Amino acid sequence: MTTRTTSYLKAASVEKRWIVVDAEGAVVGRLASFIAMRLRGKHRPDYTPNVDCGDHVVVINADKVKFTGRKLEQKTYYWHTGYAGGIKSRTAGKILDGKFPERVLEKAVERMLPKESPLARAQMTHLRLYSGAEHPHEAQAPEPVDFAGLNAKNARS
């Protein structure tokens, strides 16, 4: 009888790759789910939950993401100022039209990672979001991933 051993990754032995994803026309939830899986490293066969084994993800055209249905007008983001009665809200459409439209995708990815964990905070630092089509990470030679081509439901026109 042969015994099988489970191999666990060590933080020093992880090789992180760089990928670039074009978010133009991509559905926010599906794209955020894909990015969260890559950041955590769950796409790897040697995934270890307590080790940061994910990839670096560069997202371009983050301001051109799409929502399905009426989420653009109905999805509301809330925050509190810290003062009494200081609850504030903004719709997804206003955020996408505002100064930092990439925050919609950033919040979607952040909320798909484990909550209140130092590992999740470290994994979020490997996400780079850019509103335009250019990014300053050409020196890392990121490989492009055709997210829209993976499934017909991933992109909206």
C-alpha positions in Angstrom: 0.0 0.0 0.0 1.3 3.4 -0.9 0.9 6.5 1.2 0.1 9.8 -0.2 1.5 13.0 1.2 0.0 16.4 0.8 2.4 19.1 -0.2 2.0 22.6 1.1 3.5 25.7 -0.3 6.0 27.8 1.6 5.9 31.5 1.2 9.5 31.5 -0.1 8.8 29.0 -2.8 5.9 30.8 -4.5 6.5 32.1 -8.0 4.1 35.0 -8.7 3.1 35.7 -12.3 1.7 38.9 -13.7 -1.4 39.0 -15.8 -3.2 41.9 -17.5 -7.0 41.9 -18.0 -8.9 44.3 -20.2 -12.2 45.2 -18.4 -13.8 47.0 -21.3 -17.4 45.8 -21.5 -16.9 43.1 -18.8 -19.6 42.4 -16.2 -18.5 43.6 -12.8 -19.4 40.6 -10.7 -18.0 38.0 -13.1 -14.7 40.0 -13.5 -14.4 40.6 -9.7 -14.8 36.8 -9.1 -12.2 36.0 -11.7 -9.7 38.5 -10.2 -10.4 37.4 -6.6 -9.6 33.8 -7.6 -6.3 34.8 -9.2 -5.3 37.0 -6.3 -5.9 34.2 -3.8 -4.2 31.6 -6.0 -7.2 29.2 -6.2 -6.5 28.6 -9.8 -3.2 26.8 -8.9 -3.1 23.0 -8.3 -0.8 23.6 -5.3 -3.1 26.2 -3.6 -2.5 26.6 0.1 -5.1 28.7 2.0 -2.7 30.3 4.5 0.0 31.3 2.0 -0.2 34.3 -0.4 0.3 32.2 -3.6 -1.8 34.3 -6.0 -0.7 36.4 -9.0 -0.3 40.1 -9.6 -3.3 41.3 -11.6 -3.3 44.5 -13.7 -6.7 45.7 -14.9 -6.9 48.3 -17.7 -10.1 50.1 -18.7 -11.6 49.7 -15.3 -13.9 52.6 -15.9 -15.6 50.8 -18.8 -17.1 47.9 -16.8 -20.8 47.1 -17.2 -23.6 46.1 -14.8 -26.4 43.8 -15.7 -30.0 44.8 -15.2 -30.7 48.1 -13.4 -27.8 47.9 -11.0 -26.3 51.1 -12.4 -29.2 53.1 -10.8 -30.2 50.7 -8.0 -26.9 49.4 -6.5 -26.0 51.7 -3.6 -22.7 51.9 -1.8 -22.9 53.1 1.8 -20.3 54.5 4.2 -20.3 56.3 7.5 -18.5 59.4 8.3 -18.1 58.6 12.0 -20.4 61.4 13.1 -23.9 61.0 14.4 -26.3 60.6 11.5 -23.4 60.5 9.1 -24.5 57.7 6.9 -23.8 58.5 3.2 -24.6 56.7 0.0 -23.8 56.9 -3.7 -25.1 54.8 -6.6 -22.8 52.8 -8.8 -23.6 55.0 -11.8 -22.5 58.1 -9.9 -19.2 56.4 -8.9 -18.5 55.3 -12.4 -19.1 58.9 -13.7 -17.0 60.4 -10.9 -13.4 61.0 -10.2 -12.3 57.4 -9.3 -14.5 55.0 -11.4 -12.1 52.1 -10.7 -13.3 51.9 -7.1 -16.4 50.0 -8.2 -14.3 47.1 -9.3 -11.9 47.5 -6.3 -14.8 47.2 -3.8 -16.3 44.2 -5.7 -12.9 42.3 -5.5 -12.2 43.4 -1.9 -15.6 42.0 -0.8 -14.9 38.7 -2.4 -11.7 38.1 -0.4 -11.7 36.9 3.3 -12.9 39.5 5.7 -10.6 41.4 8.1 -7.6 39.3 7.4 -4.0 40.3 7.1 -3.6 37.8 4.2 -6.5 39.5 2.3 -5.0 42.9 2.8 -1.7 41.6 1.4 -3.5 40.0 -1.5 -5.3 43.3 -2.3 -1.9 45.0 -2.7 -1.3 42.8 -5.8 -4.2 44.3 -7.6 -3.6 47.3 -9.8 -6.5 49.1 -11.4 -6.2 51.7 -14.2 -8.9 53.7 -15.9 -7.1 54.1 -19.2 -5.7 51.6 -21.6 -2.1 52.1 -20.5 -0.3 50.8 -17.4 3.3 51.3 -16.1 4.0 47.5 -15.6 5.4 46.6 -19.0 8.7 45.8 -17.3 7.1 42.8 -15.5 6.0 41.4 -18.9 2.4 40.6 -17.8 0.6 38.0 -20.0 -2.8 39.2 -21.3 -5.9 37.2 -20.4 -8.9 37.3 -22.7 -11.5 37.5 -20.0 -14.4 38.3 -22.4 -13.5 35.3 -24.5 -13.7 32.8 -21.7 -17.5 32.8 -21.6 -20.2 34.6 -23.6 -21.8 36.0 -20.4 -18.6 37.7 -19.3 -19.1 40.8 -21.6 -21.9 43.1 -22.4 -22.1 45.4 -25.4 
